[in-house]
Amino acid sequence: MGDGAEGLVDAQARIQDRLDELEQRRVAARSRVVKDPEREQRLQSLRLARTELERQVSATSHQVRRQQLAQAIAELDRRIAELAG
C-alpha cells in the first residue's frame, strides 16, 4: 500500500476510536446513578424555567418586564444554588 492508503487507514482508525469513545460516554451518562431523583428533577425543572426566562428577556423590549424577568431569574438562581449546594 502507498502512503496515501496508510493515511486513510489511520484516519479511519482514529474516527472509529472517537466513535467508540463517544459511545462509552453515552453509556456512562445513561447509567449514572442518581442519588436523589426527585432533587435532580427539581433542578432540571428550575434550569429549564431559567432558560425560558432568558428567552423572554431577549424577546422583550419593555424595561419594566425586563426587570421582572431579571428578578425571577435571580430567584431561580438562588433556588438552583440551594438545591445544588
Secondary structure as the mmCIF struct_conf table of DSSP 4:
data_model
#
loop_
_struct_conf.conf_type_id
_struct_conf.id
_struct_conf.beg_label_comp_id
_struct_conf.beg_label_asym_id
_struct_conf.beg_label_seq_id
_struct_conf.end_label_comp_id
_struct_conf.end_label_asym_id
_struct_conf.end_label_seq_id
HELX_RH_AL_P HELX_RH_AL_P1 ASP A 3 ARG A 30
TURN_TY1_P TURN_TY1_P1 SER A 31 SER A 31
HELX_LH_PP_P HELX_LH_PP_P1 ARG A 32 VAL A 34
BEND BEND1 LYS A 35 LYS A 35
HELX_RH_AL_P HELX_RH_AL_P2 PRO A 37 ALA A 59
HELX_RH_AL_P HELX_RH_AL_P3 GLN A 63 ALA A 84
#
